[in-house]
Amino acid sequence: MTVRLLMAGLLAALVGCGKPSASPSPPAAPTVDTTPSVSTQAVTASQEVAAQPDEAQIAALLNDLTQAVRRYGVEQRRAPKALDELVAAGYLNRVPPAPAGKRFAINKNLQVYLANR
């Protein structure tokens, strides 16, 4: 029995109580890369990749548009035919551009999805 108690105490001492240390380390200073770029083609290609939204960004955009469509539907008591109606009514500032070859559409459940052009 005392051996178990001693082992538990030793284990607790080794693990600690989970409190953060009293003096946190200072944040690292930001570093600035001063080396010139290798070529403008590499920069242009990386900018093109960054300009294309990834799946997570598209999903978030579709979710935001769906919420605006549903809010419009509840408040106006009718479904919008297109996202332009939401802009005209002030629910959106503008209709965001759809990915290449796609367009935004609204289904019967007032959910915005990407359809082929």
Secondary structure, DSSP 8 states (H G I E B T S, - for coil): -HHHHHHHHHHHHHH------SS-----------S--S-HHHHHHHHHHHHS--HHHHHHHHHHHHHHHHHHHHHHSS--SSHHHHHHTTS-SS-----TTEEEEE-TTS-EEEEE-
